């Protein structure tokens, strides 16, 4: 995973956690759901990059 991709995934995760927390505090279910979606997207990005790295190691 490139450093830039990793930073983007981490930023997306933090953004999602903040949005979910704001939704929790305000009772905004839409914000809660969107925050959780961003966290899942971050996990998917991390997993995808980990798979790419694994395949690259096998090929090399």
MODELLER restraints for C-alpha pairs under 7 A, 6 or more apart:
rsr = mdl.restraints
at = mdl.atoms
rsr.add(forms.Gaussian(group=physical.xy_distance, feature=features.Distance(at['CA:1:A'], at['CA:49:A']), mean=5.14, stdev=0.5))
rsr.add(forms.Gaussian(group=physical.xy_distance, feature=features.Distance(at['CA:1:A'], at['CA:50:A']), mean=6.58, stdev=0.5))
rsr.add(forms.Gaussian(group=physical.xy_distance, feature=features.Distance(at['CA:1:A'], at['CA:53:A']), mean=6.39, stdev=0.5))
rsr.add(forms.Gaussian(group=physical.xy_distance, feature=features.Distance(at['CA:9:A'], at['CA:42:A']), mean=4.89, stdev=0.5))
rsr.add(forms.Gaussian(group=physical.xy_distance, feature=features.Distance(at['CA:9:A'], at['CA:45:A']), mean=6.33, stdev=0.5))
rsr.add(forms.Gaussian(group=physical.xy_distance, feature=features.Distance(at['CA:9:A'], at['CA:46:A']), mean=6.76, stdev=0.5))
rsr.add(forms.Gaussian(group=physical.xy_distance, feature=features.Distance(at['CA:10:A'], at['CA:42:A']), mean=6.86, stdev=0.5))
rsr.add(forms.Gaussian(group=physical.xy_distance, feature=features.Distance(at['CA:12:A'], at['CA:38:A']), mean=6.09, stdev=0.5))
rsr.add(forms.Gaussian(group=physical.xy_distance, feature=features.Distance(at['CA:12:A'], at['CA:39:A']), mean=6.74, stdev=0.5))
rsr.add(forms.Gaussian(group=physical.xy_distance, feature=features.Distance(at['CA:12:A'], at['CA:42:A']), mean=5.85, stdev=0.5))
rsr.add(forms.Gaussian(group=physical.xy_distance, feature=features.Distance(at['CA:13:A'], at['CA:38:A']), mean=6.20, stdev=0.5))
rsr.add(forms.Gaussian(group=physical.xy_distance, feature=features.Distance(at['CA:13:A'], at['CA:39:A']), mean=4.64, stdev=0.5))
rsr.add(forms.Gaussian(group=physical.xy_distance, feature=features.Distance(at['CA:13:A'], at['CA:42:A']), mean=5.40, stdev=0.5))
rsr.add(forms.Gaussian(group=physical.xy_distance, feature=features.Distance(at['CA:16:A'], at['CA:35:A']), mean=3.86, stdev=0.5))
rsr.add(forms.Gaussian(group=physical.xy_distance, feature=features.Distance(at['CA:16:A'], at['CA:36:A']), mean=5.98, stdev=0.5))
rsr.add(forms.Gaussian(group=physical.xy_distance, feature=features.Distance(at['CA:16:A'], at['CA:38:A']), mean=4.81, stdev=0.5))
rsr.add(forms.Gaussian(group=physical.xy_distance, feature=features.Distance(at['CA:16:A'], at['CA:39:A']), mean=5.21, stdev=0.5))
rsr.add(forms.Gaussian(group=physical.xy_distance, feature=features.Distance(at['CA:17:A'], at['CA:35:A']), mean=5.89, stdev=0.5))
rsr.add(forms.Gaussian(group=physical.xy_distance, feature=features.Distance(at['CA:17:A'], at['CA:39:A']), mean=6.88, stdev=0.5))
rsr.add(forms.Gaussian(group=physical.xy_distance, feature=features.Distance(at['CA:19:A'], at['CA:31:A']), mean=5.99, stdev=0.5))
rsr.add(forms.Gaussian(group=physical.xy_distance, feature=features.Distance(at['CA:19:A'], at['CA:32:A']), mean=6.49, stdev=0.5))
rsr.add(forms.Gaussian(group=physical.xy_distance, feature=features.Distance(at['CA:19:A'], at['CA:35:A']), mean=4.83, stdev=0.5))
rsr.add(forms.Gaussian(group=physical.xy_distance, feature=features.Distance(at['CA:20:A'], at['CA:31:A']), mean=5.96, stdev=0.5))
rsr.add(forms.Gaussian(group=physical.xy_distance, feature=features.Distance(at['CA:20:A'], at['CA:32:A']), mean=4.10, stdev=0.5))
rsr.add(forms.Gaussian(group=physical.xy_distance, feature=features.Distance(at['CA:20:A'], at['CA:33:A']), mean=6.97, stdev=0.5))
rsr.add(forms.Gaussian(group=physical.xy_distance, feature=features.Distance(at['CA:20:A'], at['CA:35:A']), mean=4.39, stdev=0.5))
rsr.add(forms.Gaussian(group=physical.xy_distance, feature=features.Distance(at['CA:20:A'], at['CA:36:A']), mean=6.31, stdev=0.5))
rsr.add(forms.Gaussian(group=physical.xy_distance, feature=features.Distance(at['CA:23:A'], at['CA:29:A']), mean=6.13, stdev=0.5))
rsr.add(forms.Gaussian(group=physical.xy_distance, feature=features.Distance(at['CA:23:A'], at['CA:31:A']), mean=4.82, stdev=0.5))
rsr.add(forms.Gaussian(group=physical.xy_distance, feature=features.Distance(at['CA:23:A'], at['CA:32:A']), mean=4.65, stdev=0.5))
rsr.add(forms.Gaussian(group=physical.xy_distance, feature=features.Distance(at['CA:24:A'], at['CA:32:A']), mean=6.36, stdev=0.5))
